[in-house]
Amino acid sequence: MATITYLTRIEFDFGGIARIRTYCDQLGMSRPLVVSDQGLIKTGLLDRLFDAYGGPLPVYDGTPSNPTEEAVMAAKAQYDAEGCDGVIAFGGGSVIDLSKALRLLTGHEPPLAQYAAIEGGVARITGNICPMIAVPTTSGTGSEVGRAAVINLADGRKLGLISPHMLPNIALCDPELTLGLPPFLTAATGMDALSHCLETYMAPAVNPPADAIAIDGLTRGFKALPVAVRDGADRQARWDMMMASMEGAMAFQKGLGAVHALTHPAGAIKELNLHHGTLNAILMAPVLRFNRQAIGDKWRVLSEILGGEPDAVIEQLNRDIGIPSGLDALGVTAAHLDQVAKAALLDHCHATNPRIASEAEYRAILEEAR
């Protein structure tokens, strides 16, 4: 039997941010904490949120590029001090993931490690949490419709806190907020979205709706991403990329795979602070080659969608949109590879890859990606 569940309320349109106050009122949020990051605040984009809401709101702006338990605790301290009653996540995937973890702590005691999926945490997460609206300002993680918050924990591990209760009450997806996003950030976040679609489609679980959504997201995103990188003001490309991002996360309820099993621990390397989407882009082609023997006719379907051998097409797309050439270019060393390969075996995405990898095989994939 296949158990299939979809998902949460999504409001998707250009200019959708104008209705933020209405949605807050519907959820009973009279004093939400806005979670963001300093880079986004420097762009002035937050003013659009305040204008739409009708005035300023308390803001936590300390989200790091790879969200940490320390930052979650700081946000929770501000939430309590400000007397807040809900959360608005306004930013990219890191902001949304941190917001989910903050929301979890509004009704659950720390530390966060006890809620990690690999620690049996799914059963410990209940609906006793504050309301949340997620407003993505990039098109990549799709965290606004995902059940997980991936956090660098205090013990050094980067793990997923996963539960249907973690889904935001409303995902407010306004492609206008991504107009003008810099080319490299567009490229790296866009490849994150494509990796979700690719990995979900390859995952072995029986879920035809997820497969169909993943294929639509891949088809849409593969065409739109080069356009969005070249012309950040192209409205259709931005609409399609935000839809592809959302679809990737809607689909990955089915499961991800070896790319994410590797990029999660790689993103936990503190001295490098690597970007998740960039890692996904670099590792996608080697993982495609690793999985080919296990996915059967899906390789042919991917070839038809991408217009060539999937691994070669992804490598060429990376070059075309300016993704770094390999892990060496990011400062990853042989010692890091050993660390990541070992940790990948414990990641929640390891078991849902179509071909289960050993530590040595993970090490070989990483070596190929250098």
N, C-alpha and C positions, 0 to 999 in steps of 0.2 A: 504494500500500500504506500502511495506517495502522499505525504501531508504537505499542502501548499497554502501559504498564508501571504496575503498582500493587503495593505501595509499601513499607510497613514494618510492624512489629509494633505493634499498638495494644491497650492494656488500658484499658477504659472502664467505669467504674462509680462510684457513690457509695461513698465510703470506700476507694477504690482505693489511696490513699496508704499504707494500712497494710501493703502488700506491697512497699514500696520496698526493704527489705533483701534480700528474696528475689531481686528483679530485679537488684540490684547483684551479688549472689553469682553469679547465672547468667551475668553478663557478665564476671566475674572482676575486679570493681572492689572493692578492699579499702580504698582511701583516695581516694574521689572528692572533687573540688572542687565545692562548691555555688556556682553563679553566681546572683545575685539582684540586688536594688537596695535602696537605703536606705528608700524608701517602703514597700516590702513588709515589710521587717524591722521597721519601726515598728508594723505591724499585729499582730505576734506570730505570724503564720501560719507562720513558719519553725519554730517550736517543734513544730508538728504533724509536720513532716518529721523532726526530730531524735528525737521520741518514737517515731515509726514505725521509724526506723532503729536505735534502741537507744542513742543517744548523739550528742554534737555532732560536727560535721564542719567542716573548714576552709571558709570562706565568702569569696567575692569579692562585695562589695556595691556596686561602683562603676559599675554599668551606667547610662549616661545614657538619657534618653527616646528619643533617636535614637543608636543605638550607634556608636561611633567606633573607628577603628583604634588610637588612643592607648589607649582603654579595653581593647581586646582585648590589646594588648601588656602592659598592667598586669596583666590577669588571667593571661596566660601566665607572667609573672614570678612571680606567686604560686603558680601551678600547679607550676612547677619548684621553687620554694623549699620548698613543703610536701611534695614527693615524691609528688604525686598520680598516679593511674593511670586516671582517668576523670573524667567531668563529669556533674553533675546540674544541668540548667537548671530553676530554680524561679522562675517569674514569667510575665510577659506576653511578647509577641512580641519586644520589644527584648532582653530577657534571653535568650530562646532563640536569637535571631540572633547575639548576641554569643558565646554558648556554642558555636555552630557554628563561628564564625570562630576561636575559641580552640582548639577541637578540631582544626581544619584545621592550625593551627600546631604541634600536637604531633607532626606528621610531615612538615611542609613548611616551607620557609624563608620568612621575610618578604621583601619587603613584600606586603601583601594585593592590591595592584592587579593583580599578574600572574595572579591567579586569578579576576578579574572576567570574566563571560561575554563582554562586548563586547571584551575584550582577548584572546580565545582561551583563557581560563583553564579552561574545562570539561575540556579534554584534559590539563591539568597537575595535576588533582586526582586522587589515588589513594586506595586503601583503607588506606594507611599512616597511620592516625589512631587515637586512643584511643576506647574505648566511650563512649556518651552516652545518658542518659535525659532526656527532656524532660517536665516537669511543668507544664502551663499553669495559670495562676491567673486568666486572663481568657479570654473567649470572643470572639476577634476574628481574629488573624492566621492561626491554624491552623499556625503555624510548626513545631509539633511533628510534623507529617507532611509538611513541605515540603522541597524539595531546596535551597532558597536561604537564604543569609544576606545581608541587605541592610545595608550598612555605609557610614557616612560615612568615606571614605578620607582619608589624610593629605594628598592633593592637592586636597581640597575637593569631589570628586565623591561622590555617593551611588550605589553600584553593587551589583549582585547577584553574589555568589559562588555558582555553581550547579553541582551535580553530584549524581548519585544517591548518591555516597559521603557527602554531607552530611546525608542523612536520619538522624535519631536512631535508635539501635538499638531503643529502646522509647519509644513515646509513652504516658505514664501520664496518662490524662484522668479526673480526679475532679471532677465538678461541685460537690461539697461545698466545694471550695476557692474557688468563686466566690460562695457565699452571702454576701450583705451587701456585695458590691461596690458602690461609690457609684453613684447614678443616672447621672451624666454619663459616668463611665468605662464603665458598662454600655452606654450609648447609643453612644458613640464607637467602642468596640471592636466592638459588635454591628453597626454599619453597615460596619465593615471586613469582617466576615464576609459580609454581604449583598452588598457590592461584589464580593467574590471570586466568589460564585455568579453574579451578573449578568454580570460580564465574561467568565467562563469560558464561559457559555452562548452569549454573543454571538461569541466567538472563532471564526474560520472553519475551524480544523483539524477533520479528521474523527475524532471520538472519542465515539461514542454513550454508552459507559459514563460518561465525564466529564460529558456533558450530563445524563444521568439523575441522577448524584450532585449536580450543581449545582442541578437543579430541586428535588430533595428538600430540599437545604439551604436554598434560597430559600424554599420553601413553609413549612418548619418554622421558620426564623428570622424570617420576616416576621410570623408569628402570635405568636411567643414574645417578641420583643424589647420591644414596648410593655408586656407583662406584667412582664417582668424589670425594666424601668426603674421601673415603678410599685411593684413589690413584690419587693425584692431577695431575699426569703426563699422565693419560690415555687420549689419544687424541680423541678417539671415544666418550668417556663420555663427554669430554669438548665440542666437536662439537655438540653433542646432547643437552647438557644443554644450549648452546648459541642459538641453534635453538628453543628449548622449550621456552626460555625467550622471544625471538623475536616473536614467535607465540602467546604467551600469550598476549602480547601487541597489536599485530595485531588484535587479537580476541576481546580484551576488548573495541574496538570501539563500540561494542554492549552494553556495560554497565557492571559495577561490582556490588557490593552489600554490605551486612552488615559488612563483614570483613573489607572492606576498609572504610566504613562509620565510623567504630570504630577506626581503626588504624590511620587514618588521625588526629583526635583530640588527640589521645594518643601520637602521635609523636610530638605534639605541647607542651607537658608538659616540660617546659624549664629545670626544675631541674633534670629531668631524662634523657633526650636526647636519647630516645629509638630507637632501630633499627627497621625500617619498616618491613623488611622481618621476623624478629624474632616475632614481634607482629602478623603478618599474620599467621605464623605457629601455634602459641598458640591459636588463635581465630578460626582457620578453623574448627576444629571438633565441637565445640559448635554451630557455625553457620550452619554447615551441618545438625546437629540435629534439629535446629530451622526451617530450610527450608524444611525438609523432606516431611512434609504434603503438601507442595505447589508445589513440582517439579514432582510429578507423576512418570512416567516411567524413567525419568532421573536418579532416584536413582538406578534402576536396571542396567542401562548402566554404571554408575560410579562403581557399585559393580563388574561388569564384567571386567572393565579396571583395577581396583585396586586389584582384587582377594579377595574381602571380603567386609564387611560393610564399606562404605567410611569413616565414622567418626572414627571407631576403627582402620582402616588401617592407617589413617593420624596420629593418636595418637601414634601408634607403630613406624611409620617412624620418627616422631619427636624424640622419645626416641633413636632410632637406630643411628641417625646422630648427636645427642648431643644438640638438642634444649632445652633451659631451661624448667623446668617442668610447669611453669605457671606464671601469672602476678606478684604474690607475689615475685617470685625469681628475678624480675626486679626492685623491689622497689615500685611497684604500691600500693597505699593505697585506703581505702574505699572512702576517699574524692576525690581522682582522678577518681574513678569509677563514682561517681555522675556527675562530670564535663564532663567526656567523653560521658556518656550516653545522656546527654542533648545536647551536641554539635553535636553528630552523626545525630540528626534529621535534622540538617542544612547542612550536607555534600552532595555533588553532587551525591554520590553513594547510598544514602539512598533510593531514589525513584526507583532505578533499581534492588533492591533485589526482589526475587520472592514472598516473604512474607513481607509486610511492618510492621516494628517493631514500637512499642511505646517506649517512654522513659523507662518505667518500664521493658519492654522486653529486651531492650538493656542492662539495668542494670543487669538483670538476666543472660544474656549471659556473661557479664564481670565477674560476680560472679562465674559462672560455670568455667570460664577460670583461676581462681586464683590458 
